[in-house]
Amino acid sequence: MLRIIKDRKSKYQSLGLSIPPQFWDFEKNQPKRNCPNRDAILRLITEMEKTVHSLKNEKKNKPP
């Protein structure tokens, strides 16, 4: 799930992924090495992080 907060209101958006707990490393907060489709999941996470960072930068650079 992806949580989006705007104007102090939260909205959850499903990414369409479900990973069983035995394939998730909760300490590192990423899929374990033996997780099926690990590379695709990591790419998706990376893309989501890039999008979040670009939106934050866009908001900072926006005039009041």
Biopython code that builds the backbone (N, CA, C, O; Angstrom):
import numpy as np
from Bio.PDB.StructureBuilder import StructureBuilder

atoms = [
    (1, "MET", "N", (0.840, -1.181, 0.000)),
    (1, "MET", "CA", (0.000, 0.000, 0.000)),
    (1, "MET", "C", (0.880, 1.237, 0.000)),
    (1, "MET", "O", (1.980, 1.253, 0.552)),
    (2, "LEU", "N", (0.368, 2.246, -0.624)),
    (2, "LEU", "CA", (1.035, 3.541, -0.660)),
    (2, "LEU", "C", (0.120, 4.529, 0.048)),
    (2, "LEU", "O", (-1.062, 4.636, -0.278)),
    (3, "ARG", "N", (0.676, 5.254, 1.022)),
    (3, "ARG", "CA", (-0.122, 6.250, 1.742)),
    (3, "ARG", "C", (0.239, 7.629, 1.223)),
    (3, "ARG", "O", (1.414, 7.994, 1.170)),
    (4, "ILE", "N", (-0.772, 8.390, 0.840)),
    (4, "ILE", "CA", (-0.588, 9.742, 0.332)),
    (4, "ILE", "C", (-1.273, 10.691, 1.313)),
    (4, "ILE", "O", (-2.440, 10.509, 1.660)),
    (5, "ILE", "N", (-0.525, 11.712, 1.754)),
    (5, "ILE", "CA", (-1.078, 12.687, 2.677)),
    (5, "ILE", "C", (-1.066, 14.042, 1.994)),
    (5, "ILE", "O", (-0.023, 14.519, 1.547)),
    (6, "LYS", "N", (-2.229, 14.650, 1.921)),
    (6, "LYS", "CA", (-2.351, 15.982, 1.336)),
    (6, "LYS", "C", (-3.340, 16.768, 2.179)),
    (6, "LYS", "O", (-4.434, 16.293, 2.482)),
    (7, "ASP", "N", (-2.945, 17.964, 2.550)),
    (7, "ASP", "CA", (-3.792, 18.814, 3.384)),
    (7, "ASP", "C", (-4.255, 18.076, 4.635)),
    (7, "ASP", "O", (-5.409, 18.187, 5.049)),
    (8, "ARG", "N", (-3.336, 17.324, 5.224)),
    (8, "ARG", "CA", (-3.572, 16.559, 6.464)),
    (8, "ARG", "C", (-4.605, 15.447, 6.320)),
    (8, "ARG", "O", (-5.120, 14.951, 7.322)),
    (9, "LYS", "N", (-4.910, 15.054, 5.102)),
    (9, "LYS", "CA", (-5.827, 13.945, 4.856)),
    (9, "LYS", "C", (-5.047, 12.794, 4.231)),
    (9, "LYS", "O", (-4.289, 12.987, 3.281)),
    (10, "SER", "N", (-5.242, 11.600, 4.775)),
    (10, "SER", "CA", (-4.548, 10.415, 4.273)),
    (10, "SER", "C", (-5.417, 9.651, 3.293)),
    (10, "SER", "O", (-6.632, 9.541, 3.456)),
    (11, "LYS", "N", (-4.760, 9.130, 2.274)),
    (11, "LYS", "CA", (-5.423, 8.256, 1.318)),
    (11, "LYS", "C", (-4.479, 7.087, 1.050)),
    (11, "LYS", "O", (-3.276, 7.285, 0.878)),
    (12, "TYR", "N", (-5.015, 5.879, 1.014)),
    (12, "TYR", "CA", (-4.222, 4.692, 0.745)),
    (12, "TYR", "C", (-4.512, 4.205, -0.658)),
    (12, "TYR", "O", (-5.666, 4.126, -1.080)),
    (13, "GLN", "N", (-3.443, 3.876, -1.378)),
    (13, "GLN", "CA", (-3.570, 3.368, -2.744)),
    (13, "GLN", "C", (-2.850, 2.027, -2.834)),
    (13, "GLN", "O", (-1.673, 1.923, -2.488)),
    (14, "SER", "N", (-3.542, 1.027, -3.287)),
    (14, "SER", "CA", (-2.926, -0.283, -3.450)),
    (14, "SER", "C", (-2.018, -0.283, -4.674)),
    (14, "SER", "O", (-2.371, 0.262, -5.720)),
    (15, "LEU", "N", (-0.851, -0.896, -4.536)),
    (15, "LEU", "CA", (0.072, -1.039, -5.655)),
    (15, "LEU", "C", (-0.147, -2.367, -6.380)),
    (15, "LEU", "O", (0.511, -2.650, -7.382)),
    (16, "GLY", "N", (-1.063, -3.169, -5.874)),
    (16, "GLY", "CA", (-1.368, -4.442, -6.516)),
    (16, "GLY", "C", (-0.351, -5.527, -6.199)),
    (16, "GLY", "O", (-0.266, -6.533, -6.902)),
    (17, "LEU", "N", (0.417, -5.319, -5.142)),
    (17, "LEU", "CA", (1.417, -6.311, -4.745)),
    (17, "LEU", "C", (1.075, -6.885, -3.385)),
    (17, "LEU", "O", (0.567, -6.186, -2.508)),
    (18, "SER", "N", (1.356, -8.151, -3.223)),
    (18, "SER", "CA", (1.211, -8.797, -1.935)),
    (18, "SER", "C", (2.390, -9.745, -1.765)),
    (18, "SER", "O", (2.610, -10.628, -2.593)),
    (19, "ILE", "N", (3.143, -9.559, -0.692)),
    (19, "ILE", "CA", (4.323, -10.378, -0.449)),
    (19, "ILE", "C", (4.120, -11.119, 0.871)),
    (19, "ILE", "O", (3.912, -10.481, 1.903)),
    (20, "PRO", "N", (4.175, -12.444, 0.859)),
    (20, "PRO", "CA", (4.034, -13.201, 2.109)),
    (20, "PRO", "C", (5.142, -12.818, 3.097)),
    (20, "PRO", "O", (6.268, -12.544, 2.682)),
    (21, "PRO", "N", (4.838, -12.799, 4.385)),
    (21, "PRO", "CA", (5.809, -12.367, 5.398)),
    (21, "PRO", "C", (7.135, -13.127, 5.371)),
    (21, "PRO", "O", (8.170, -12.567, 5.733)),
    (22, "GLN", "N", (7.119, -14.386, 4.950)),
    (22, "GLN", "CA", (8.368, -15.161, 4.944)),
    (22, "GLN", "C", (9.358, -14.643, 3.892)),
    (22, "GLN", "O", (10.540, -14.982, 3.940)),
    (23, "PHE", "N", (8.888, -13.829, 2.947)),
    (23, "PHE", "CA", (9.757, -13.267, 1.912)),
    (23, "PHE", "C", (10.143, -11.814, 2.189)),
    (23, "PHE", "O", (10.845, -11.202, 1.384)),
    (24, "TRP", "N", (9.695, -11.253, 3.314)),
    (24, "TRP", "CA", (9.973, -9.848, 3.617)),
    (24, "TRP", "C", (10.938, -9.734, 4.789)),
    (24, "TRP", "O", (10.743, -10.373, 5.822)),
    (25, "ASP", "N", (11.982, -8.918, 4.630)),
    (25, "ASP", "CA", (12.946, -8.644, 5.695)),
    (25, "ASP", "C", (12.479, -7.373, 6.407)),
    (25, "ASP", "O", (12.635, -6.271, 5.882)),
    (26, "PHE", "N", (11.913, -7.529, 7.593)),
    (26, "PHE", "CA", (11.329, -6.404, 8.313)),
    (26, "PHE", "C", (12.398, -5.468, 8.886)),
    (26, "PHE", "O", (12.123, -4.288, 9.101)),
    (27, "GLU", "N", (13.589, -5.964, 9.132)),
    (27, "GLU", "CA", (14.665, -5.107, 9.644)),
    (27, "GLU", "C", (15.205, -4.184, 8.552)),
    (27, "GLU", "O", (15.473, -3.009, 8.803)),
    (28, "LYS", "N", (15.363, -4.720, 7.343)),
    (28, "LYS", "CA", (15.879, -3.930, 6.228)),
    (28, "LYS", "C", (14.765, -3.249, 5.434)),
    (28, "LYS", "O", (15.021, -2.384, 4.596)),
    (29, "ASN", "N", (13.525, -3.653, 5.713)),
    (29, "ASN", "CA", (12.348, -3.115, 5.033)),
    (29, "ASN", "C", (12.435, -3.284, 3.512)),
    (29, "ASN", "O", (12.242, -2.337, 2.749)),
    (30, "GLN", "N", (12.727, -4.499, 3.108)),
    (30, "GLN", "CA", (12.798, -4.841, 1.686)),
    (30, "GLN", "C", (12.616, -6.347, 1.520)),
    (30, "GLN", "O", (12.704, -7.089, 2.498)),
    (31, "PRO", "N", (12.362, -6.809, 0.292)),
    (31, "PRO", "CA", (12.184, -8.253, 0.078)),
    (31, "PRO", "C", (13.488, -9.013, 0.336)),
    (31, "PRO", "O", (14.582, -8.509, 0.086)),
    (32, "LYS", "N", (13.341, -10.225, 0.837)),
    (32, "LYS", "CA", (14.514, -11.083, 1.051)),
    (32, "LYS", "C", (15.062, -11.555, -0.288)),
    (32, "LYS", "O", (14.399, -11.440, -1.319)),
    (33, "ARG", "N", (16.270, -12.084, -0.260)),
    (33, "ARG", "CA", (16.924, -12.545, -1.493)),
    (33, "ARG", "C", (16.160, -13.675, -2.181)),
    (33, "ARG", "O", (16.211, -13.797, -3.405)),
    (34, "ASN", "N", (15.449, -14.505, -1.404)),
    (34, "ASN", "CA", (14.731, -15.638, -1.993)),
    (34, "ASN", "C", (13.302, -15.285, -2.416)),
    (34, "ASN", "O", (12.525, -16.169, -2.777)),
    (35, "CYS", "N", (12.959, -14.006, -2.371)),
    (35, "CYS", "CA", (11.612, -13.561, -2.747)),
    (35, "CYS", "C", (11.415, -13.652, -4.259)),
    (35, "CYS", "O", (12.243, -13.155, -5.022)),
    (36, "PRO", "N", (10.323, -14.284, -4.696)),
    (36, "PRO", "CA", (10.034, -14.291, -6.132)),
    (36, "PRO", "C", (9.794, -12.859, -6.623)),
    (36, "PRO", "O", (9.178, -12.055, -5.923)),
    (37, "ASN", "N", (10.275, -12.551, -7.804)),
    (37, "ASN", "CA", (10.115, -11.219, -8.410)),
    (37, "ASN", "C", (10.769, -10.109, -7.589)),
    (37, "ASN", "O", (10.330, -8.959, -7.634)),
    (38, "ARG", "N", (11.816, -10.452, -6.843)),
    (38, "ARG", "CA", (12.489, -9.475, -5.977)),
    (38, "ARG", "C", (12.967, -8.255, -6.766)),
    (38, "ARG", "O", (12.782, -7.119, -6.329)),
    (39, "ASP", "N", (13.577, -8.490, -7.921)),
    (39, "ASP", "CA", (14.103, -7.370, -8.709)),
    (39, "ASP", "C", (12.991, -6.424, -9.159)),
    (39, "ASP", "O", (13.152, -5.204, -9.105)),
    (40, "ALA", "N", (11.890, -6.970, -9.592)),
    (40, "ALA", "CA", (10.772, -6.137, -10.037)),
    (40, "ALA", "C", (10.188, -5.341, -8.868)),
    (40, "ALA", "O", (9.817, -4.178, -9.028)),
    (41, "ILE", "N", (10.109, -5.961, -7.709)),
    (41, "ILE", "CA", (9.585, -5.277, -6.525)),
    (41, "ILE", "C", (10.516, -4.144, -6.119)),
    (41, "ILE", "O", (10.057, -3.046, -5.805)),
    (42, "LEU", "N", (11.819, -4.400, -6.122)),
    (42, "LEU", "CA", (12.788, -3.357, -5.772)),
    (42, "LEU", "C", (12.751, -2.200, -6.773)),
    (42, "LEU", "O", (12.890, -1.040, -6.383)),
    (43, "ARG", "N", (12.567, -2.505, -8.057)),
    (43, "ARG", "CA", (12.452, -1.433, -9.065)),
    (43, "ARG", "C", (11.219, -0.578, -8.804)),
    (43, "ARG", "O", (11.275, 0.647, -8.901)),
    (44, "LEU", "N", (10.108, -1.227, -8.471)),
    (44, "LEU", "CA", (8.882, -0.493, -8.179)),
    (44, "LEU", "C", (9.067, 0.402, -6.951)),
    (44, "LEU", "O", (8.653, 1.561, -6.964)),
    (45, "ILE", "N", (9.674, -0.119, -5.909)),
    (45, "ILE", "CA", (9.934, 0.672, -4.702)),
    (45, "ILE", "C", (10.822, 1.862, -5.037)),
    (45, "ILE", "O", (10.563, 2.974, -4.576)),
    (46, "THR", "N", (11.857, 1.645, -5.826)),
    (46, "THR", "CA", (12.763, 2.723, -6.218)),
    (46, "THR", "C", (12.032, 3.797, -7.012)),
    (46, "THR", "O", (12.242, 4.988, -6.783)),
    (47, "GLU", "N", (11.182, 3.391, -7.936)),
    (47, "GLU", "CA", (10.414, 4.355, -8.729)),
    (47, "GLU", "C", (9.469, 5.164, -7.846)),
    (47, "GLU", "O", (9.321, 6.370, -8.041)),
    (48, "MET", "N", (8.836, 4.515, -6.885)),
    (48, "MET", "CA", (7.935, 5.220, -5.975)),
    (48, "MET", "C", (8.720, 6.225, -5.126)),
    (48, "MET", "O", (8.250, 7.338, -4.894)),
    (49, "GLU", "N", (9.914, 5.835, -4.664)),
    (49, "GLU", "CA", (10.748, 6.750, -3.875)),
    (49, "GLU", "C", (11.171, 7.959, -4.712)),
    (49, "GLU", "O", (11.170, 9.086, -4.217)),
    (50, "LYS", "N", (11.532, 7.730, -5.972)),
    (50, "LYS", "CA", (11.908, 8.840, -6.860)),
    (50, "LYS", "C", (10.740, 9.790, -7.058)),
    (50, "LYS", "O", (10.915, 11.009, -7.038)),
    (51, "THR", "N", (9.555, 9.239, -7.248)),
    (51, "THR", "CA", (8.369, 10.063, -7.446)),
    (51, "THR", "C", (8.093, 10.913, -6.206)),
    (51, "THR", "O", (7.788, 12.101, -6.317)),
    (52, "VAL", "N", (8.200, 10.306, -5.034)),
    (52, "VAL", "CA", (7.970, 11.034, -3.787)),
    (52, "VAL", "C", (8.984, 12.167, -3.643)),
    (52, "VAL", "O", (8.617, 13.288, -3.290)),
    (53, "HIS", "N", (10.259, 11.877, -3.914)),
    (53, "HIS", "CA", (11.293, 12.906, -3.799)),
    (53, "HIS", "C", (11.062, 14.040, -4.793)),
    (53, "HIS", "O", (11.242, 15.208, -4.452)),
    (54, "SER", "N", (10.671, 13.712, -5.998)),
    (54, "SER", "CA", (10.440, 14.765, -6.991)),
    (54, "SER", "C", (9.227, 15.620, -6.604)),
    (54, "SER", "O", (9.236, 16.832, -6.820)),
    (55, "LEU", "N", (8.192, 15.005, -6.037)),
    (55, "LEU", "CA", (7.034, 15.778, -5.590)),
    (55, "LEU", "C", (7.390, 16.686, -4.415)),
    (55, "LEU", "O", (6.909, 17.816, -4.327)),
    (56, "LYS", "N", (8.235, 16.183, -3.514)),
    (56, "LYS", "CA", (8.683, 17.020, -2.392)),
    (56, "LYS", "C", (9.488, 18.205, -2.899)),
    (56, "LYS", "O", (9.292, 19.329, -2.437)),
    (57, "ASN", "N", (10.389, 17.970, -3.840)),
    (57, "ASN", "CA", (11.193, 19.053, -4.399)),
    (57, "ASN", "C", (10.326, 20.062, -5.144)),
    (57, "ASN", "O", (10.553, 21.270, -5.069)),
    (58, "GLU", "N", (9.341, 19.556, -5.854)),
    (58, "GLU", "CA", (8.431, 20.425, -6.591)),
    (58, "GLU", "C", (7.668, 21.332, -5.622)),
    (58, "GLU", "O", (7.460, 22.515, -5.893)),
    (59, "LYS", "N", (7.261, 20.763, -4.502)),
    (59, "LYS", "CA", (6.521, 21.531, -3.499)),
    (59, "LYS", "C", (7.428, 22.599, -2.868)),
    (59, "LYS", "O", (6.983, 23.721, -2.629)),
    (60, "LYS", "N", (8.697, 22.254, -2.597)),
    (60, "LYS", "CA", (9.626, 23.202, -2.005)),
    (60, "LYS", "C", (9.927, 24.362, -2.952)),
    (60, "LYS", "O", (10.103, 25.496, -2.506)),
    (61, "ASN", "N", (9.986, 24.090, -4.242)),
    (61, "ASN", "CA", (10.331, 25.109, -5.224)),
    (61, "ASN", "C", (9.131, 25.932, -5.700)),
    (61, "ASN", "O", (9.288, 26.879, -6.470)),
    (62, "LYS", "N", (7.959, 25.571, -5.245)),
    (62, "LYS", "CA", (6.736, 26.255, -5.654)),
    (62, "LYS", "C", (6.599, 27.549, -4.852)),
    (62, "LYS", "O", (6.719, 27.531, -3.627)),
    (63, "PRO", "N", (6.348, 28.668, -5.531)),
    (63, "PRO", "CA", (6.183, 29.934, -4.801)),
    (63, "PRO", "C", (4.916, 29.907, -3.950)),
    (63, "PRO", "O", (3.938, 29.264, -4.329)),
    (64, "PRO", "N", (4.917, 30.598, -2.798)),
    (64, "PRO", "CA", (3.751, 30.582, -1.885)),
    (64, "PRO", "C", (2.528, 31.243, -2.448)),
    (64, "PRO", "O", (1.493, 31.294, -1.784)),
]
sb = StructureBuilder()
sb.init_structure("model")
sb.init_model(0)
sb.init_chain("A")
sb.init_seg("    ")
for serial, (resi, resn, name, xyz) in enumerate(atoms, 1):
    if name == "N":
        sb.init_residue(resn, " ", resi, " ")
    sb.init_atom(name, np.array(xyz, "f"), 0.0, 1.0, " ", f" {name:<3s}", serial, name[0])
structure = sb.get_structure()
